[in-house]
Amino acid sequence: MKRAAAMLSAIGLLLSGCTAGKPNPAATSSAPLPEAALKLVAYDSCEDLAGRLRKATAEAVGPWGFGNYPGGIRTLNGGGAVPEAKAAQGTDDAAFSGTNNHEAGVDEPDEIKTDGKRIVTLSHGRLVVVDAASRQISGTLALDGASDPSKQAIGADRLLLVGDRALILGFDYSDPERGGPLLTLVDLSGPPKVVSTFRIDGALLDARQVGGVARVVIRSAPRIEFPQTDGLKTDEDRIAANRSAVNAAPVEDWLPRWTSVDAAGQKTSGRVDCGAVQLPETYSGTSLLTVLTFDLNASALGTGAPVAVAADGGVVYSNGPSLYIANDKRWRTSGPLVKRSGPAPDPRTQIFKFVIAGSGKPSYQAAGEVPGWLLNQYSLSEWDGRLRVATTANDASTVYVLEQRGGTLAEAGHVGGLGRGERIYSVRFIGTVGYVVTFKQTDPLYTLDLANPAAPRTVGELKITGYSAYLHPAGDGRLIGVGQEASSQGRVQGLQVSLFDVHDLTAPARLAQYQVPQTGSAAEFDPHAFLYWPASGALVLPVMGRENSGALVLSVHDNQVTKTGSIEHPGRYANITRSLVIGGTLWTLSPQGLQANDLSTLGRQAWVQLA
């Protein structure tokens, strides 16, 4: 008997050590990183590819499938800027903001988008278009059954927007055996209507958009069903049975299946081609990363022109010309997948680079590996063709500078010893400068000089209580930090917004701070929730606490952070999640609706009911 399909996913929380140490301006290890064994290897045919994938996958199975504990995973189912750079969100000469992005010119999927004339959002199973001038709903589209009411069930919470096109990133729940990412292209030139859909096996990892071209990253696992092994007497027998299932699986079980539907309802189906798969020298065979390319102005989504690499991934970063997918393999170094005998292996992060310039198919370029775990995509930044990577490993954190040498991302230099006994809470790279915050009891903000890739160095440290979980450039040598205040023993006390002076990297200072006790903000863990509008100095943060909820509006001016006011939405549980600016109006979003407030006075101008 075979069990129903389930996706392989295990990502743990990053935890770490005890006490802080002084920054070390020199690299802490005595030798550079070894060349990572991630170079590409060639294969001759689909059957050759299948044999290599089977071998790697068989080595990953245990007595209970891909977990080594009873009731574990029995099936892997693929269905189941410059130093003073302006913020990517809005500039002094812009008429409107988007939601916050990592890099200027590289859009990220979010629950709300605007082009300055209309606001497009996803709410309660619908796509809703709001006219910014009239502050009225101008169009809606029910997403359940968008392309075929009898078959489709769509869960969607993110979208991309360009011109009169929106790409909705959702999930098809209609088929338990083949549920997977479902992309829906919508035309907004009139009443919203579906132009095309694209469905593929796996799970949506992330996406990035440059101009009218979207790159969508899918993570999939082989559709291998393992036999019931409960009745077997020994783990050796169970492993042997599971390996037999792997060795009998055809190559198609590793290759994601896709289906594309155009406006006329014409359906096209296929699989990722064997020739589109890249094999690093080391890989597990349990995951495939696929990068899809879509021209959002085309008449249909088409095939997605897939390019794949046999690897896992959890973090996506792009600066426009390049796209990186990182995998810190935490699920392999902790939890039930790690054998209980002996210590867990040292944490390491694999990084895969693609070139995505223009609108053509991505080109897989190189891969590398560094010790430690990433915090999030802000731990990565490409500058002048080199990738900076911030990781935490064991008792300290390090920033590595990697450069492409052939098919390898090799170390050019590194600087370590950051926050001994602590872990990274936030990172920001701005041109040739880096900022790293670590925390256990106090918050050292480290400033890094990265101008010389071969000799990056720590040049300054500011130690204060609490920590910043998100850092944002504010121009004029200033940096905004959003996080938590804490006692001298490290106990968090509530939301803290800090304004740092980083003109002199050797002597960073805090100019001002604003605190809200017993309160937190989603912007601490989701930068899309953060809004800074340089033209007026407005800083908007969603807040939630025992006595405070809604949106906090602050003014960042000169050397001060002061409160302008707060915004609340009507109704219970009206938690504000996003904010954006169009002209002189501040728009805020909650599950209940959209609200327009005067940006200067915060006077309410309109309420658009969504729920």
TORROKE-443413 format. One record per residue (C-alpha): x, y, z. Coordinates in steps of 0.05 Angstrom, whole numbers, plus 5000, padded with zeros to 4 digits. Each point is the difference from the previous one (the first is absolute). Layout:
X; Y; Z
...
***
This chain:
5000; 5000; 5000
5025; 5070; 4984
4988; 5063; 5038
4973; 5065; 4972
5049; 5051; 4974
5032; 5053; 5044
5051; 5054; 4987
5068; 5000; 5032
5010; 5063; 5040
5038; 5012; 5064
5027; 5068; 5017
5021; 5012; 5073
5009; 5065; 5038
5071; 5025; 5006
5023; 5004; 5072
5068; 5015; 5029
5048; 5015; 5057
5014; 5041; 5061
5043; 5062; 5009
5024; 5054; 4954
5071; 5011; 4978
5040; 5058; 4971
5002; 5006; 4924
5062; 4972; 4967
5022; 5044; 4942
5036; 4942; 4968
4975; 4935; 4972
4995; 4949; 5055
5017; 4936; 4964
5071; 4984; 4981
4985; 4977; 4930
4950; 5018; 4945
4940; 4957; 4986
5015; 4938; 4960
4972; 4998; 4929
4930; 4973; 5008
4984; 4935; 4967
4940; 5029; 4963
5028; 5004; 4929
4955; 4972; 4946
5008; 4929; 4975
4977; 4975; 4932
4952; 4944; 4984
4987; 4967; 4933
4926; 4985; 4999
4935; 4998; 5039
5017; 4930; 5024
5069; 5023; 5022
4967; 5057; 5038
4951; 4951; 5031
5055; 4955; 5023
5037; 5057; 5034
4937; 5026; 5033
4980; 4930; 5024
5069; 4989; 5031
4999; 5066; 5037
4928; 4992; 5022
5010; 4929; 5025
5057; 5024; 5045
4952; 5050; 5032
4945; 4951; 5020
4994; 4970; 5069
4956; 4945; 5029
4938; 5045; 4996
5011; 5032; 4933
5033; 5068; 5001
4995; 5004; 5076
5035; 4953; 5048
4943; 4997; 5050
4933; 4961; 5001
4945; 5039; 4965
5051; 5042; 4964
4996; 5021; 4927
4981; 4940; 4960
4990; 5034; 4934
5033; 5058; 4965
4948; 5030; 4954
5019; 5057; 4955
4926; 5018; 4996
4983; 5002; 5070
5416; 5640; 4963
5060; 5053; 5019
5018; 5019; 5072
4947; 5054; 4999
4952; 4960; 4958
4927; 5020; 5003
4952; 4951; 5031
4967; 4953; 4951
4932; 5022; 5025
4993; 5073; 4981
5042; 5060; 4981
4993; 5075; 5007
4978; 5008; 4928
4952; 4941; 4999
4924; 5012; 5002
4985; 4934; 5034
5033; 4944; 5038
4996; 4926; 4991
5007; 4953; 5058
5071; 4992; 5026
5050; 4961; 4956
5072; 4980; 5013
5030; 5028; 4936
4976; 5060; 4958
4972; 4978; 4934
4988; 4928; 5022
4928; 4989; 5021
4979; 4946; 5050
4932; 4966; 5006
4955; 5030; 5053
4927; 5003; 5020
4990; 5070; 4972
5028; 5039; 4940
4990; 5068; 4969
5019; 5038; 4937
4981; 5067; 5030
4931; 5000; 4967
4970; 4936; 5026
5011; 4954; 5059
4997; 4925; 4988
4994; 4953; 5059
4978; 4929; 5018
4944; 4994; 5050
4955; 4942; 5021
5009; 4959; 4936
4994; 5060; 4954
5045; 5046; 4962
4976; 5071; 5014
5018; 5063; 4960
4990; 5068; 5033
5003; 5066; 4962
5047; 5045; 5040
4967; 5064; 4977
4928; 4983; 5014
5018; 4954; 5058
4949; 4949; 4975
5004; 4928; 4979
5005; 4999; 4924
5004; 4925; 4988
5000; 4932; 5033
5017; 4929; 4979
4980; 4938; 5039
5061; 4954; 5002
4967; 4935; 5019
4989; 4967; 4934
5035; 5055; 4961
5015; 4956; 4939
4953; 4941; 5011
4946; 5006; 5053
4990; 4925; 5002
5072; 4984; 5015
5040; 5058; 5028
5007; 5021; 5072
5050; 5055; 5009
5035; 5025; 5062
5034; 5065; 4983
5033; 5052; 5044
5054; 5033; 4957
5003; 5035; 4933
5043; 5039; 4951
4978; 5059; 4957
5023; 5031; 4935
4958; 5045; 4956
4932; 4969; 4990
5023; 4931; 5023
5001; 4967; 5068
5031; 4932; 5015
4968; 4965; 5058
5043; 4949; 5037
4955; 4948; 5031
4991; 4926; 5013
4952; 4951; 4969
4966; 4960; 5055
4950; 4966; 4955
5039; 4936; 4989
5032; 4968; 5063
5046; 4958; 4956
5023; 5058; 4956
4991; 5063; 5040
5055; 5049; 4984
5017; 5073; 4984
4948; 5033; 4955
5018; 5065; 4964
4943; 5041; 4973
5011; 5056; 4950
4945; 5053; 5003
4985; 5056; 4951
4981; 5066; 5035
4987; 5043; 4938
4925; 4992; 5012
4962; 4957; 5049
5052; 4952; 5028
5002; 4935; 4961
5045; 4939; 4998
5047; 4999; 4941
5039; 4936; 5016
5017; 4951; 5055
5061; 4957; 5014
5004; 4943; 5049
5062; 4960; 5020
5018; 4946; 5050
5036; 5022; 5063
4997; 5060; 5046
5009; 5074; 4985
5065; 5024; 5030
4999; 5073; 4977
5000; 5045; 4939
5033; 5063; 4974
4978; 5049; 4946
5043; 5047; 4958
4960; 5042; 4951
4946; 4955; 4970
5038; 4935; 5011
4987; 4956; 5061
5046; 4945; 5024
4965; 4949; 5044
5039; 4950; 5042
4968; 4932; 5014
5026; 4947; 5047
4977; 4929; 4986
5013; 4930; 5026
4997; 4934; 4963
4931; 4967; 4998
5024; 4935; 5030
4952; 4958; 5042
5034; 4956; 5051
4971; 4934; 5022
4972; 4988; 5069
5059; 4975; 5041
4967; 4996; 5069
4996; 4925; 4996
5074; 4990; 4985
5044; 4979; 5059
5063; 5043; 4992
5019; 5069; 4977
5047; 4968; 4950
4940; 4964; 4968
4959; 5064; 4998
5057; 5039; 4968
5010; 4946; 4948
4925; 5001; 4983
5001; 5075; 4993
5062; 4999; 4956
4967; 4949; 4956
4943; 5049; 4989
5050; 5055; 4982
5039; 4955; 4952
4936; 4981; 4964
4976; 5071; 4990
5005; 5029; 4929
5035; 5066; 4988
4931; 5032; 4989
4987; 4995; 5075
5054; 5053; 5011
4978; 5047; 4945
4944; 5050; 5018
4938; 4996; 4956
4967; 5065; 4976
4936; 5020; 4966
4988; 5067; 4966
4932; 5027; 4978
4990; 5060; 4953
4942; 5049; 4995
4964; 4955; 4951
5003; 4942; 5048
5052; 4963; 4959
5040; 4955; 5046
5073; 4982; 4992
5036; 4951; 5045
5071; 4975; 5009
5057; 4986; 5048
5065; 5034; 5015
5047; 4971; 4948
5059; 4956; 5020
5046; 5047; 4962
4977; 5059; 5043
5026; 4968; 5064
5069; 5018; 5027
5037; 4953; 5047
5050; 5026; 5050
5055; 4953; 5022
4964; 4988; 5066
4924; 4997; 5006
4949; 4960; 5039
4950; 4983; 4945
4944; 5018; 5047
4986; 5070; 4972
5000; 5037; 4934
5002; 5076; 4993
4966; 5026; 4937
5003; 5072; 4975
4942; 5019; 4955
4998; 5062; 4955
4936; 5037; 4981
4989; 5061; 4957
4940; 5032; 5034
4983; 5040; 4938
4994; 4938; 4956
4934; 4970; 4978
5011; 4939; 5044
5047; 4973; 5053
5025; 4944; 4954
5049; 4947; 5024
5039; 5043; 5049
5066; 4980; 4965
5022; 4960; 5061
5072; 4994; 5023
5015; 4954; 5059
5055; 4979; 5047
5001; 4938; 5044
5002; 5036; 5067
4958; 5025; 5057
4987; 5074; 5015
4967; 5046; 5050
5022; 5071; 4985
4995; 5039; 4935
5038; 5065; 4986
5007; 5041; 4936
5032; 5067; 4983
4972; 4999; 4929
5054; 4970; 4956
5013; 4941; 5047
4955; 4954; 5040
5026; 4958; 5058
4967; 4942; 5035
5028; 4980; 5068
4991; 4937; 5040
5026; 4998; 5071
4981; 4927; 5009
4975; 5011; 5071
4951; 4943; 4993
5059; 4954; 4988
5038; 5022; 5062
4946; 4999; 5052
4937; 4963; 5019
4978; 4929; 4984
5039; 4995; 4935
5066; 5002; 5038
5025; 4935; 5028
5002; 5002; 5076
5068; 4968; 5003
5055; 5052; 4996
4998; 5075; 4993
4961; 5035; 4945
5041; 5023; 4941
5024; 5072; 4999
4949; 5047; 4968
5015; 5020; 4928
4963; 5041; 4948
5001; 4983; 4926
4989; 5057; 4950
4981; 4993; 4926
5007; 5058; 4951
4959; 5012; 4937
5007; 5058; 4950
4932; 5028; 4983
5016; 5062; 4960
4949; 5015; 4946
4938; 4958; 4988
5032; 4935; 4978
5009; 4934; 5036
5043; 5004; 5063
5071; 4976; 4994
5027; 4958; 5057
5069; 5028; 5015
5033; 4976; 5064
4992; 4973; 5070
5037; 5007; 5066
4995; 4982; 5073
5015; 5037; 5065
4997; 4979; 5073
4939; 5020; 5040
4927; 5019; 4993
4967; 5059; 4966
4950; 5045; 5034
4960; 5018; 4938
5010; 5030; 4930
5031; 5063; 5031
5059; 4956; 5019
5018; 5000; 4925
5021; 5058; 4956
5037; 5004; 4934
5045; 5060; 4988
5048; 5011; 4942
4990; 4928; 4978
5015; 4969; 5069
4952; 4971; 5049
5003; 5018; 5074
4972; 4947; 5047
4988; 5008; 5076
4992; 4935; 5040
4999; 4977; 5072
5038; 4936; 5017
5014; 4971; 5068
5024; 5057; 5045
5006; 5060; 4953
4979; 5031; 4934
5039; 5014; 4937
4992; 5039; 4936
5030; 4966; 4938
5014; 5032; 4933
4993; 4951; 4942
5021; 5009; 4928
4985; 4956; 4940
5059; 4959; 4976
4975; 4956; 4943
4943; 4960; 5028
5017; 5014; 5073
4983; 5055; 5048
5067; 5004; 5035
5021; 5041; 5060
5034; 5067; 4985
5003; 5018; 5074
4962; 4999; 5065
4994; 5034; 5068
4978; 4962; 5061
4995; 5002; 5075
4935; 5039; 4999
4959; 4992; 5064
5033; 4941; 5033
4948; 4957; 5034
4945; 5037; 4964
4963; 4994; 4934
4983; 5049; 4945
4935; 5037; 5008
5005; 5046; 4939
5046; 5015; 4942
5003; 5056; 4948
5050; 5009; 4945
5002; 5069; 4967
5053; 5007; 4946
5068; 4987; 5030
4974; 5003; 5071
4969; 4946; 5043
4960; 5003; 5064
4989; 4940; 5045
4961; 4996; 5065
5010; 4942; 5047
4965; 4989; 5067
4997; 4958; 5062
4998; 5051; 5057
5022; 5064; 4967
4999; 5023; 4928
5065; 5013; 4965
4990; 5035; 4933
5063; 4985; 4960
5022; 5043; 4942
5041; 4965; 4946
5045; 5029; 4946
4992; 4955; 4939
5036; 5044; 4949
5057; 4951; 4994
4968; 4932; 4985
5064; 4964; 5019
5004; 5034; 5068
4932; 5018; 5028
5004; 5027; 5071
4960; 5021; 5060
5012; 5073; 5013
4949; 5019; 5053
4953; 4974; 5054
4942; 5031; 5037
4976; 4961; 5061
4931; 5017; 5026
4944; 4962; 5034
4949; 4965; 4956
5009; 4985; 4927
4980; 5020; 4930
4965; 4945; 4960
4996; 5041; 4936
5047; 5055; 4974
4981; 5051; 4947
5042; 5055; 4967
4972; 5070; 5015
5050; 5041; 4959
5049; 5054; 5026
5042; 4948; 5036
4941; 4975; 5042
4971; 4931; 5012
4933; 4980; 5029
4995; 4939; 5044
4935; 4966; 5020
5001; 4948; 5055
4992; 4991; 5075
5026; 5036; 5061
5027; 4953; 5053
5025; 5001; 5071
5074; 4993; 5016
4986; 4926; 5009
4972; 4994; 4930
4925; 4996; 5016
4960; 5034; 4945
4955; 5058; 5022
4965; 5025; 4938
5006; 5033; 4932
5061; 5045; 4990
5015; 5044; 4940
5071; 5027; 4997
5032; 5053; 4955
5074; 4988; 4992
5054; 5047; 4975
5048; 4960; 4957
5037; 5057; 4966
5063; 4978; 5035
5004; 4925; 4996
5051; 4998; 5056
4952; 5034; 5049
4927; 4981; 4987
4952; 5035; 5047
4927; 4999; 5016
4968; 5068; 4987
4930; 4984; 5025
4954; 4945; 5020
4925; 4990; 5009
4971; 4944; 5043
4931; 4969; 5009
5001; 4953; 5060
4969; 4931; 4994
4989; 5007; 4926
5030; 4969; 4937
4997; 5013; 4926
4995; 4953; 4941
5055; 5041; 4968
5049; 4966; 5048
4993; 4935; 4961
4967; 5022; 4935
5033; 5060; 4966
4941; 5007; 4953
4962; 5028; 5059
5049; 5058; 5007
4987; 5067; 4966
5048; 5059; 4999
4982; 5060; 4956
5062; 5044; 4993
4962; 5059; 4970
4965; 5014; 5066
5041; 4958; 5048
4939; 4958; 5017
5013; 4931; 5029
4940; 4953; 5005
5000; 4935; 5039
4944; 4951; 5016
4999; 4988; 5075
4966; 4951; 5045
4999; 4996; 5075
4956; 4996; 5061
4980; 5073; 4995
5026; 5020; 4931
4979; 4975; 4932
4994; 5030; 4932
5054; 5041; 4965
5050; 5044; 5035
5020; 5062; 4959
5067; 5032; 5019
5039; 5058; 4972
5074; 4991; 4986
5027; 5070; 4995
5071; 5027; 5011
5024; 4963; 5062
4932; 4983; 5029
4947; 4946; 4998
4933; 5026; 5024
4929; 4974; 4998
4953; 5031; 4949
4940; 4957; 5020
4968; 4933; 4990
4950; 4968; 4953
4946; 4950; 5018
4951; 4963; 4956
4927; 4988; 5019
4978; 4931; 5023
5029; 4946; 5044
5066; 4967; 4983
5014; 5055; 4950
5075; 4989; 5001
5035; 5046; 4951
5051; 4962; 4958
5024; 5048; 4945
5005; 5073; 4984
5017; 5041; 4939
5000; 5072; 4976
4965; 5029; 4938
5009; 5075; 4993
4981; 5031; 5067
4960; 4940; 5023
5022; 4944; 5047
4965; 4935; 4985
4998; 4943; 5051
4975; 4929; 4990
4968; 4951; 5048
4957; 4938; 4987
4939; 5044; 5010
5018; 5053; 4949
5042; 5057; 4972
5002; 5067; 5034
5023; 5067; 4972
5029; 5052; 5047
5031; 5068; 4987
5075; 4988; 5004
5013; 5065; 5037
4941; 5005; 5049
4980; 4926; 5001
4928; 5022; 4991
4957; 4944; 4973
4980; 5010; 4927
4966; 4935; 4980
4986; 4929; 5021
4995; 4944; 4949
4967; 4938; 5028
5031; 4934; 4978
4973; 4949; 5049
***
